[in-house]
Amino acid sequence: MRKIVFSCDAGMGSSAMGASILRKRMKAAGSDVTVVNTAISDIPDDADIVITHKTLTDRARQKAPNAEHISIDNFLKSPEYDVLVNRLT
């Protein structure tokens, strides 16, 4: 597991906030996994995990079919962050 991508429509709002939160948690846990944010249209080919709001997951799956996809309701407070940090550290 090397790269987690937060993705939203523009790649600058909610995904930037979510990426910042998870990046801090991963760093605090001692993980060197890269956490970035992008627009759905710009999801990189090397994304291992793509995190999107649940309404955008289908579009993200089309752009990055080989990545694992995680759907969330709230980029600021999501229980999936803790699950992911525990899983990857």
N, C-alpha and C positions, 0 to 999 in steps of 0.2 A: 504494500500500500504506500503510494508515494504522493498522490495528488488528490485533494478534495476540492471540488469546484462548487461554489454557491452561484446560482444563476437565477436571474429574473429578466423581465422584459428588456430593460435598458442596461442592466449590469452595474448600476451606480447607486441605487437606493437601498432597498431591503437586502439585496444580496451582499452589499458592502458591509452593512451592519452585522449580518449573520456571520460573514467570513471573519470579521474582526473579533467577534465574541468567541467563535470556535478556535481561531488562531491562538488567542490568549490562553484558552483552556488547554489546548494541545501543548503549548509551550510550557505551561505550568506543570503538566504531567510528564514533561521530559521527552515529548515526541518531536521528531524532526519532519513530520509529514507537512507538505506544502499545502496551504489553504489559500485559495484565490477566489475572486468573484469576477463574473463575466455576464454579458448578455447571453441569452439562450442561443442566439445565432453565432456566438463566438466561443462556444464550449470547445476547449482544446481536445484533440484526439487522444492525448495521454491522460485524460481524467479517469481516475479509478472509481471515484464516487462523485455523483452529482446530486446536490441538494437544491430542491426548488419548493416553492409554495405548491400545495397540492393541486391547484388549478393549472399549473404549468408543467406538471410532470410528463404528460403525454407528449408535449412538444419537445421537451428535453430528451426524452427517450428516442425520438426520431433523429435528433441531432447527434446523440451519443449512445448508440444502441449497445455498445459493449461495456459500458460503465454500469456500476451498481447505482440505482436511483433511490433516493430517500425523499419522501414527501413530508412537508411540515405545514403546520397551520400558522405559526408565529415565528418570524425570524429572530425576535428578541428573546423570547422565552420558550424554548422547546426542549422537552425531556429527551429528545433524540440526541442532543449534543452530549449529554452525560453518558448515554448508552454508547455512542460512537467513541468518545474519549476512553471509556473503560475497555471497549473492544480492541482499540488500536494501541493501547499502552500496556 
